[in-house]
Amino acid sequence: MEPLLGSDPSRLAGHRLLGRLGAGGMGVVYLARSAGGALVALKVIQAEHAEDGDFRERFRREAETARRVTSPWVASLVDADPDAPQPWLAAEFVPGPSLGEAVAEHGALPVRSLRVLGARLAEALRDLHGAGLVHRDVKPGNVLLAVDGPRLIDFGVARDPRDTALTSTGVVVGTPGFLAPEQARGQGEPGPAGDIFSLGCLLAHAATGRLPFGTGSPAALLYRTVHDAADLQGVPQALAEVVGGCLEKDPRLRPTAEAVSQALAATAPPDPREVLRAVRPAEPGEQGPGEEAWLPEPLTRLIAERSAHGLALPAADDTEIDSVSGGTTVADDAAGAPSDRAAGRRGFLLLTGGAVAVSAAGGLIAWAALSGDGRRNGSATGGKATATVHTIGLHADLSGDQRATGRAQERGLRLAVEEFNSRRGRPFTLAVRAEDDGGDPARAPGAARRLVADPSVLAVIGPTTDATALAALATYDAASLPLIAVSPGATALTVTGSRSLLQARVTDTILPFYLNAYLRGTAKSRTVGIVDDRAADAYAWELSSTLTTILRKDGRPAVPKVVSALRTDFGPTLDALLDGGADSVVFAGYHDRAALLARELSGRGFPGARAGAQGVLDARFLSAAGDAADGWVVVAPVMDASVAPEAKAFAAAYRKRFDTEPERYAVEAYDVARLAVRSLAALTAGHVTRRNLTAALRSATYRGITRNFAFDKATGRLAVDGTGVYLWKVVGGRFAYQGVAPFQASA
């Protein structure tokens, strides 16, 4: 991304401009943030071209075409105004590189990546062709790479083949070297088979790093496309037949997009049910979880870095920067009073531990159990604590929107530390150091650096949100300081090859298995309507796409609908769901816009189940939705410790210490703090280092109050066993805890 020029506006069409993604003779593509907070690629046409009636009509058709495409593998249109003085359209922003950039910088892709690339682009073309459209310019520059798969972009020349307006006979549309022979001849409007030929060229290029028809002038490339065979030397044998079929000169001999998708599906990445295998420790001879990412590690890291950079960009409103770099610092002894500052809804937990299997399911466990017989530490210290002090850090939002979660996690950590320090004969004393990033990704690295710089800090719990976790992760990795994430659930965190992360809750891609179990079992739903809210970016996509895949694999109808981040009227969305026969609705998004949908459903008298994930578990949903919130069901990786029987002893200790009921995420932080301390105590003298603690934690197993903990040693990803996710239901204007959520791994 390039910085804005002095001549660029700071805002345009309700968007805050952040930088330039590209520019040409016709206009500029900006990286912008919408009023709703979503990052978008904002394509703006220069005013002089807007005066050309034909050009404006083409731009209008581009926007209309993009609106008709709803494939998950297409960067969807967010909004557009072709009639503005400067016509513009806003599309989903994908922070990854283009396929062309990836191949140029990192070379040909491995076989697994090629299979995923081909299968998912074929699905995109299948959906495009199913809508009666043809892309007409499938090429590496029009494919962006995301952590969950590729995205097809740029519908500037796409159209319905039946539409001959604004088209001239003999005009070649597309990019020489990637277009079909019939396009090269300029004879007639290309059909879906032309896109398949272009897909074959794209896959050949990605597999070899070379252009399938060589280099040279456009005329030379067009001639070779018509008369010569494509250069497929170096294309892996596993893909050679599929690619060769796509490159047949006769369009009648080429496979359909559906056929290409099916041909590659057998070797494409596992469907979401296979994620369950990926997140548990691999059996002997099984592919390890670290190999599940669809792209090579350098590209995955590049996407993660760009994602973190995007999340750290200014919000939609002008940002006030604190004169002090970073957030508020609180460094105090563990026995001190807890901070009353508010904290975030989601957080990270640092675990420091060895391979010690312990249980807290029956209540609070005496710290004397650390050594198995309770005598080791007492005999070693003569009944007195040693002078050694180890610190557990807290990296949290203690002053921003998610301050309630950050405060709860701080209190859970302090309770665990104080219990340990109250024990006679302990091998060391614990302290807590808290750093506040205010929920701001731009401040998160500073908070991380301050914790890293303190040599007594051996583990960190936090940060609170996905955005701050992504922004800070590289800092913790560089220091090998173990970071335990309690509330962040983005899959991107565990596919970056982090050396220090332990993700202590299931990822967002696992929650749909619980939603499916509820809908299929309790709700008896036959057809599920799924709302993918673009305002929630990757969070919404991970929920909606995984649930859609689960339902379709189970042979059950799903009606997915993508909603623009700028749309506030959910009426048309509900119309589409009802027209598709939906008898239940799942909202993939956050609390504020869930309230809009809740009101629409209530106004229509919708009788079916209404469900969401932890993004809806927020008091602001209740206040915004009012009576329309009643009946909504939420699955979330958080327990209500104030009423859960498993947490009875914890709740009593919490009430005594803080004179209040346990807030959400307090017991989850307490669980991982205890695991961290037990793992730390298991290390022998001379081996207490951050790196050793990370290894010990990733090897540990622990039965906590909230769930069973076990991590993949290579990735720090939490094993999935059906524990740790709970059901909540809105009853009488409040979230009523329903207990452990049902879990269904497969049909």
Secondary structure by P-SEA (a helix, b strand, c coil): ccccccccccccccccccccccccccbbbbbcccccccccbbbbbcccccccaaaaaaaaaaaaaaaaccccccccccccccccccccccccccccccaaaaaaccccccaaaaaaaaaaaaaaaaaaaaacccccccccccccccccbbbbbbcccccccccccccccccccccccccccccccccccccaaaaaaaaaaaaaaaaccccccccccaaaaaaaaacccccccccccccaaaaaaaacccccccccaaaaaaaaccccccccccccccccccccccccccccccccaaaaaaaaaaaaaaaacccccbbbbbcccccbbbbbccccccccbbbcccbbbbbbbccbbbbccccccccccccccccaaaaacccccccbbbbbbbbccccccaaaaaaaaaaaaaaaaaaaaacccccbbbbbbbbbccccccaaaaaaaaaaaccccccccccccaaaaaacaaaaaaaccbbbbccccccccccccccccccccccccaaaaaaaaaaaccccccbbbbbbccccaaaaaaaaaaaaaaaaaacbbbbbbbbbcccccaaaaaaaaaaacccbbbbcccaaaaaaaaaaaaaaccccccccccccccaaaaaaaccccccbbbbcccccccccccaaaaaaaaaaacccccccaaaaaaaaaaaaaaaaaacccccccaaaaaaaaaabbbbcccbbbbbcccccbbbbcccccbbbbbcccbbbbbccccccccc
